[in-house]
Amino acid sequence: MKRILRLTPRSIEGQMAALFAGALLVQLVALTILEIAKHDGVIETAGHERIINRLEAYVPLVEALPASEVEELVRRTSKCHAGYRISAQPFPGTGETPDTRAIGAFIASRLGLGADRVLARYATLDRPDFSFPECSFEEIDLPQTGIVISAQLQDGRWFEAEVHPHEWHYREIAGWITQVGAIFLITAAVALVLLRQLNRPLHNLTEAAQRFGAGLTVSPVEPSGPEDIHRAITTFNTMQETVAEEFRRRTLTLAAISHDIRTPLTALRLRAELVEDEQIRADLLTGIEKLERINTSALDFLQAKSLSEPLRTVDVYSMLESECEDFCELGHQVELTGDHGIYLECRADALARAVRNLIDNAVKYGGSAKVRLQAIGEGVEITVTDPGAGIAEVEMKRALEPFERLSEARTMGPGGFGLGLAVVQAVAKGHGAAVEMSRGLAGFTVTLRIPGRVGVD
């Protein structure tokens, strides 16, 4: 079942095409079976109007022609599946049934002959009989049971016609399937063109939604297609305009508040410096620094949420090396290992900010950090490990939410306002990446797996 699901097309266009092709195939098989099943048996063929019409045409003609010309007429009109002959005695039959007797009586009445002058009997037909020598071995299977209709002429001779079941042979079946299959293929080709035409507006909508999700890039889609798709496109255009405008207004508002708050904080710092009591002055300065860190963290979070930074190709190892050196210069123990010369198309400033937050958390709560870089197929993997206790598994998901404080120690420590990992999560989402956290013997590890075009120097 899983293998069948893997073979199922993933796109709507592919699934509809597969459904249509399956329906055509089922119809082709059903029509073929019905066509083969409806072929008449030997009784139905013997009583068919075309057989009687031939006898009505040939018997009077044979009666009227000189005996010398009758043989030539029979030779010219006989063929593989419609054989005739003139003989002194009726063709040896193998038996009669009520059906054959009814057929004989009916033909006699149509020919205007007495019932005793027309015979319809089962007979075993073989290759030397009638015109079967003209048939190829692939064309008909012999011997077989058929019906011979014998009509007695005025001179006592018998004019006879053989009737055999016209079963389908492989050539007929192949020819019929080829013809019907060609019609179905033409129908499928026309349907596929129409399907692509109908699916194009949906494809354009999907591409626009992907662009909007990746970078809040407003790309109006021309409404087209069926009414429901037309309505969906119109709604999407309105939605992306509304979301983009609301996001821009919120970002500008928060950025303005964060920017404007710096002036009164600076004034407070100057006034705090004038306080003579050292304890009070130290408490005031600590509070002001905490407000400044909150302000800086909020700005970092807003920048991480922004997807306006253009993609560019950078040397990831060099970028990580620069971040690690900054921490080492401040006296922290940070080690970088991994693959050199890896180039990745990414939002470099945002990615550097995310790695900086991870290293900061590692040295803050674990005392040191080990950073590792490696290429993984279509992307890179960055891990930051510290020897600390890390975050409990039940709290890992909550730790990625903004302003989530997992412990009092983290809150009261330097910088702990619940935005560090939220920034990492925002940057990861902006790259279509995944953030994973794990605890092991080596300590606590945060892993960033970032997809993208990777180049190796």
N, C-alpha and C positions, 0 to 999 in steps of 0.2 A: 504494500500500500504506500509506504514511504517513497519507494522508487517511482511509483506512478505520480505521486504528488510532485516529486522533483522534476518530472518531465512535463508537468503542466505549465503552460506559459504563464508568466507573472503579470504581464500587462493586460489591460482590458481588451485592447485590439487583438492581442494574441489569443486570448481566451475565446473571444467572439469568433475569430477566424477558425480556431480549432473546433468550436461547437458547430459552426456552419459546415466545415469539412466533414465532421462526424455525421451530421444529419444527411449530407449528400451521399456519404458512403453507405449509410443504412438504407437510404432510398434506392441506391443502385443495387444493393444486394437483394432488397425486397422485390424490386421490379424484375430482376433477373430470375429469382425463384418463381415469381408469379408467371413470367413469360414461359419458363420451362414447364411449369405445372399445367398451364392452360392448353398445351399442345394436345390435339385430338388423338384418341386411340384409333385402332384400325376400324372399329365399328362406326365411329363418328365420321372417319374419313370416307368410308365406303358410301355412307348415306349423304355425303356433302353435296351441295347443289352444283359445285363445279364438276364433280365426277359425272353426275346425271346429265348436265348440259353437254359434256363431251360425248357421252354415249348418244344423246339425241342428235348430235351433229354428225357423228361418224357412221352410225348404223344405216341411216338412209343413204349416205354417200357411198358406202361400201356396196349396198344393194344395187345402186345405179351404175357403178363402174364395171367395165369388163373385168373378168377374172385376172387377165394379164396385168392390169394396172393396180389391182387391190394390194398385192404384195409390196409394190413400190410405195403406195400410200402409207401402209402400216410401217414400213421401214423409215420413212421420212418423219412421221409423226411420233414415233416412239423415242423415248429418252430414258435416262437412268431412273427417274422417279415417276415416270408415266409410260409404262410399257403396254403394248398391244400385240395381238397375234391373231392369225386366221388358222383354224385347225379343223380336221375332220371330226375329232372327238373332243368333248369338254376336258379341260385341264383336270387331272386327278385331284379330287378334293379329299380332305381329311375329316370332314363332318359338317353338319349344319346345326344351327341353333334357331330358336324363335326369332332372334334378331336378324340373322342372315336371311331367313325365309321372308321376313317382313320387308327387308331391303330389296330382295328379288321381286316380290310382288309389286312394290311401289315403282321400281324401275320398269317393270313390264307394263304397268298402267300408263307410265309416262311415254313409253315407246310405242304404245298401241299394240302390244303383242300379248299373246296368251300367257298365262302364268307358267305353263309348262315349258315355254320357250326361253325363259330367263332363269338362270341359276346364279345363286350367290353362296359360295361355300368357302370354308376355311381351307387353306392349302399351305404346304411347306414350299417356300420359294427359295431357290438356290441360284448360284451364279450363272449356270447355263440357260436359265429360264428367261423368257421375255427379252427385255433389253438390258438386263443386269450385266452382261459382258462389257457394256460401255462404262459402267461405274468403276471408280477406283476403289481400292481396298479401304482407304480412309473414309470414303464417302458413305458407305453403307456396310453394315454387318450382316453377313449371310452365312448359313441359311437362317431364315426367320419365318415366323408364321404370319401370313397375310390373308387376304380375301381375293378370290378370283371371281369376277362377274362375267358370265358367259351368256351371250344372246344369239339364238339360232337364226341364221339367215334363211331366205326363201329356198336356196339350193341345198339346204341341209348342213352347210358348214356353220362353224361357230366363230363369232367375233368376240374376243375376250380381252378384258382389261384387268390388270393386277392392281391391287391396292395394298400398300404396306404402311405400317405406322411410321410417320416421319419424325423420328426421334432426333433431338439435337445432337450434333456431333461437335467435337471440340472446335472445328473451324467456324461453325455457325455461332457457337457460344462466344468465341473470341471476337468474331466480327461484330456481334450485337453489343457486347460489352465495350468494344472500342468505340462504336458509334455513340452509344449512350454516355460513355465516359467522356468523350470529347465534348458533348453537349454540356455535361456537368462541369467540366473544367472551364469552359467558356463562361458558364453561369457563375462559377466560383471566382473567376478573374474579375468579372464585372462587379460582383458583390464585394470583393476585396477592395477595389478602387473606391466604391461608394463608402465602404466601411472606413477606409483611411480618411476620406473626405469628412465623414461625420466625426471621426476621432481627433481630427486636427485641432479644433477649438479646445478640447479637453487636454490635449498635449501642450498647447500654448499656456493653458491655465496652470498645469502642473509645473512647467518651467518657471513661470512667474512666481508661483508659490515657493518654489525652491530658492529663487533669488531673494525673495522677501524674507524667508526664514533664515537665510545665510547672512544677510547684511542689512535687513530692513530697507532694501532698495525697492522703491515704489516703481513697479513696471506695469502700467495700465495695459490690460488685454482687450483687444478689439472684440466686443460681443458678437458672436456668430453661432451657427449650429442650431440644433433643435431648441425649442422654447425653454426646456428645463436647464440645459447647459447655458443658454443665453442668459437666463436669470441668475444662475450660479456665478457666471463671469461678472455680471453687473454688481452682484452682491460682494464678490471678492474685491473688485476695484474700489468700492466704497469702504470696505473693511480695511484694506491696506492703507488707504489715505487717512482714515480715522486713527488707526493704531500708530502710524508713523508720526502724525501730528501730535498725538497725545504723548508719545514717548519723547519727542523733541521738546514739548512744553515741560514735561516733568524733569527732563535732564537739565534744561536751561534754568528752571526754578531752583532745583537743588544746587546746581553749580553756582547760581547767583547768591543763594543763601550761604553756601560754604565760603564763597569768596568774600562776601560782605562781613562775615563774622570775624574775619582776620583783623579788621581795624579795631573793633572794641577789645579783642583779645590782646592786641599790642598795647593798647592804652592801659588795660588792666595790669599787664606785666610791668609797665613803667611805674605805675602807682604802687604795685607790690614791692618793687625794689626800694621804695622810699619808707616802707614800714620798718620801724626800728627794732621791734621784737623779732628775734631770729626765728623762733618757732612758728609764729604767725606768718612771717614772710615765707618760710619754707613751705608751709601748708598751702598758702595762696599760689605760690609758683607751681607746686605739684598739681593743684587743681587746674591751673591754666594750661600746663603741659598736657594734661589728660584731655582737655577740650580740644587742643590743637591736634592731638593724635586722632581723636574722633573725627575731626574735620578732614584730616589727611586721609584717613581710612575711607571715609565716605567718598572723597574725590577719586581715590584709587578704585573703589567699587564701581562708580559711575563710568570711569574710563574702561574698566574691564568689561562692563556690559555693552559698551559702545562697539558696534561692528563697522564703524566708518573707516577704521584704519585699513589702508590698502594692503593687499597681499604682496609680499616680496620674498625673494629667495635669499636665505642667509646661511652662513656656516654655523650650524647649531652648536658644535663643540666650542668654537671660539666665543659664542654668546654665553654659554654656560661657564666657560673659563673666566670671562670678565666678571660675571656675577659672583663666582666663588672667590675670586681675588679681592673683591670689595669687602667680603666678610672676613677674609684672612687678615686684611689690613687693620680691621677693628679688633684683632686678637682672637677671633673665633677659629675653631678647628674644623675646616671644611676640606674634603678631599673629592677630586673629580677623576673618574675613570671612564673608559669606554672607547668607542670608535671615533677616530679623527676623520676630518674631511667629509662630513655628512652635510649636504645642503638640502634645505627644506623650504618649500613655498609656504609661508605662514604670515601671521600678523606679529612681527618680531617684537615690537615694544610690549604688546599685551602678553606674549609668551614669556618674555623676560620678567615681567612683573609677577606672573604666576609662579615662576621658578624662584624668584626672590622671596616671595611669601612662604613657599615651602621650606626653603633653607632657613629663613628667619624663625619659623615655627620649630624646626629641628634643633637649632642651636639654643633656642629659648627654653624649650621643654625637655630636650634630650642631651644638651651639652655639646653636641657635635653633629656633623652631617656628612653623609657619603652620597655623592651624586654620581649616577651612572647613565651613560647614553649608549643606545644601540639601535641600529636600523632593523625594522621588522616588516618585511614585505613592502607594501605601499604605505610607508609612514615611519615614524620613529617612536621609541619608548624612552621616557625619562623617569628615573626612579630616584627618590630622595629618602634616605634611611637614617634614622637616629637611634641611639641605644636606649631611649627612654621607654616608659610604659605605654605611651601612645594613647589612643582613644579606644574605649570599650566598643566591641562590635555592635552592640545594640544602639550606640550613639553615633556610629559612623555616618549614617545617612543624614541625621539631624545636624551634624557638624558642617555639612556643606551648605546649609541654609544661612542667609544673611542674619546677622545680629543674634546668632545662637551661641550662648555662653555655656560651655559644658561643665565648668567648675569655677568655684570662687577664686582658686589660685590662678587660673587662666585670666579671669577678669581683672583681678587686682594687680597682676604682673604687668610688665611693660607691654603695651599695645593690645591687650586682649579685649577686643570689642566685638568679636564674632564675625569679622569680615575677611580675615585672612584666607580661609579655605573657601569662603563664598566667592572671593575674587578668582581663585583658582578654578572653581566650578564654572564661573561665568566665562572665563577665557577658554576653558575646555569646550564648552557648548558652542562658542563662537568659531571653533575649529572643527566641530563635529567629532570631538575627542571624548574619551572616557576617563574618569578619575576613579581609581581603585585604592582602597586602604586595606592594609593587612598587618597582623602582628605575628612575629615569629621569633626564633632564637636570636636573630641578628638585631631585633628591635622592631620599631614601628616604621613601616614603609608606605609611602604614597607614590602611586604610579600614574603617569600621564601617557596615554597612547594616542598619538596625534597622526591622523591620516593625511596624506598629501603626496605630491610628486617629490621623490627623493633622488638626489644626485650624489654620487660618491666621487671624490677627487682622488 
